[in-house]
Amino acid sequence: MDNNLKKSYLAKLASQLNDLDKKLDELKAKAASSAGTVKAEYEKTIDELRGKRKEAEEHLQKLKAASKEGWKELKNGTKKALDSISKSIDNAIRKFKK
């Protein structure tokens, strides 16, 4: 894989993580303004999402350090991890907008 292509892809993934962080911050703000069981649900969901976010960050770090041979395999795993957390966050936002 071309080094510039790898850098570009890594920058794209880092941007996606930043977007996910913003969405998590949105959920945190909503949790802070909630009470009772709704607040507890928010906090539980946020904790789960933080775990997934950490996993995605770990995938990204491995991808940064990957050789040309390992890049392709790690790239797919990292994309799946980011897609999974993104979907989970979007689902949580939709759930709590009700």
N, C-alpha and C positions, 0 to 999 in steps of 0.2 A: 504494500500500500504506500502510495506517495506520502511523504512526510507532511506536505501542505494540506493534503486531503485529510490526514489524521488530525492535524491541528484545527482545521475547519470543523470537523465533526466533533471534536472535543469541546470547542467553543460553543457549538450548537447545544450540546448536552449540558454544559455548564449554564447556559442561558435558560434551558428548560428547568434546571434545578432552581434557579433564581425565581422563575415564574411560580414554581411549586411552593417555594418559601413564601412568596407573597400571598398565595391562596391560603397557606397554613396560618399566616398572620391574620388574614380575614376571619378564619374560623376562631382563632384565639380571641379576637376582639368581640366576636359574637358570644363566645363562651363567657367572657368577662362581664358582659351586659345581661347575661341570663341568670336564672335562679333555679333552685330545686333540681328536679330530675332532668330537666332540659340541660342545665349546666353540667350535670354529671355525665350525661350522654355526650355532650360536646367534649368534655375532658377525656373521656374514654376513647372517643374517636380520634382526637388529636394525638393521644399517646400512641395509638396504633399506627397512625400516619407518620409520626416521628420515627418510629421503628423502621417503617418502609423507606422513609426518606434517607435514613442512615444507611440502609442496605444499598440504595441507589448510589449514594455518595461513595461507598466502598467499591462498587462496581466501576464507577468512573475513575477512581484512583488506580484500580488494577488495569483498566484500559489505558491510562496514561503511561503506565510502566510496561505495557505489553510489547513484545517483540513483533516483528512482521508476521511470524507464524501464529502467534497467539491472538493477534488482533481480531481476526474474523470471528473466532469463537466468542471472545469476550464482548465484542461489539454487539452481537445478537443478545447476549445475556443482559448487557447494560440497557439496551433499548427496551427489552421486555420489562426490566425493573422500573425504568422511568415511565413506561406506558401504564404499568400496573398502579404505581402511586398516583399518577395523574388521574387515572380513571377513579381511583378510590377517593381522592380529594374532591373531584367534580361530583361524585355521587354523594359525598358528605355535605357539600354545599347545597346541592339540590334538596337533600333530605331535610336540612335545617331551615331552608327557605319556606317550607310548608307552614 
